Amino acid sequence: MSNHGYVYVLGSIRANDRRTYVGWCVDLDQRLAAHNAGRGARSTRGRAWVLLYAERYDTRSQAMSREVSLKRDRKFRATLAALLTADQASQSDGSSPAAMRLVNQAGGAATNGST
């Protein structure tokens, strides 16, 4: 069993309503699929979500701590939401070509994409 964790920011747009959601998980692809299938957090149901940003941590505890700080950082979340376009939000697989890079907090190199 892996001890690593990810903290992520999802984005959704509906008309002029742009929203972000911050969470943590151990499998980004599985968690995004759950949000888009209506099995994620209650506040994410009924919307199409794309991954805007993710960070990897060595422990789940570190990821949970970072989640709290990202939830409080409204300026950062607003910056990410501004990058979101209607075309990205309508993609069925939840991937976002303009997604910010995955930051690997475990000491490795940062990569592009969601994993």
SVG drawing of the C-alpha trace seen along z (x, -y; Angstrom):
<svg xmlns="http://www.w3.org/2000/svg" viewBox="-26 -37 40 39">
<polyline fill="none" stroke="black" stroke-width="0.4" points="0.0,0.0 1.4,-3.4 1.7,-6.2 2.0,-9.0 -0.8,-11.5 -1.9,-14.2 -3.6,-17.5 -5.4,-18.8 -7.5,-21.7 -10.4,-20.9 -12.2,-23.5 -15.7,-23.7 -17.4,-26.3 -21.1,-26.7 -22.1,-29.9 -20.3,-32.6 -20.1,-30.5 -16.5,-29.3 -15.8,-27.1 -12.8,-25.4 -12.7,-22.5 -9.7,-21.5 -9.2,-17.9 -6.7,-15.2 -6.4,-11.6 -4.0,-8.8 -5.1,-8.2 -5.8,-11.4 -7.4,-9.6 -9.7,-7.6 -10.7,-10.6 -11.4,-12.8 -13.5,-10.1 -15.5,-9.8 -16.2,-13.5 -17.4,-13.5 -19.6,-10.4 -21.3,-12.2 -19.6,-10.0 -17.3,-12.8 -18.0,-15.4 -21.6,-16.7 -20.5,-20.1 -19.0,-18.7 -22.1,-16.7 -23.8,-17.7 -20.8,-19.5 -18.1,-18.6 -14.7,-18.9 -11.1,-19.2 -7.8,-18.9 -6.2,-22.3 -3.4,-21.7 -1.9,-18.9 1.0,-18.3 2.4,-15.0 3.6,-14.4 5.4,-11.6 2.7,-11.1 -1.0,-11.5 -0.7,-13.7 1.4,-16.2 -1.2,-16.2 -4.0,-16.8 -2.1,-19.7 -1.5,-21.3 -5.2,-20.9 -6.1,-23.1 -3.8,-25.8 -4.9,-25.7 -8.6,-25.9 -7.7,-29.2 -5.7,-30.6 -8.6,-32.1 -6.2,-34.3 -4.4,-31.2 -7.7,-29.4 -9.1,-32.4 -6.0,-32.5 -6.5,-28.9 -10.2,-29.4 -9.4,-32.3 -7.4,-29.8 -10.4,-27.6 -12.3,-27.8 -15.8,-26.4 -14.1,-24.0 -12.0,-22.5 -14.9,-22.1 -16.9,-20.2 -14.2,-17.5 -15.7,-14.2 -12.4,-12.7 -11.7,-15.5 -8.3,-16.2 -7.3,-19.8 -4.7,-20.7 -4.0,-23.9 -3.7,-22.1 -0.8,-23.4 2.0,-21.0 2.1,-18.4 4.5,-19.4 6.3,-16.5 7.0,-17.4 8.8,-14.2 12.0,-15.6 11.6,-14.4 11.3,-16.4 8.0,-18.1 6.1,-16.6 3.4,-17.7 -0.1,-16.3 -2.1,-14.7 0.2,-11.8"/>
</svg>
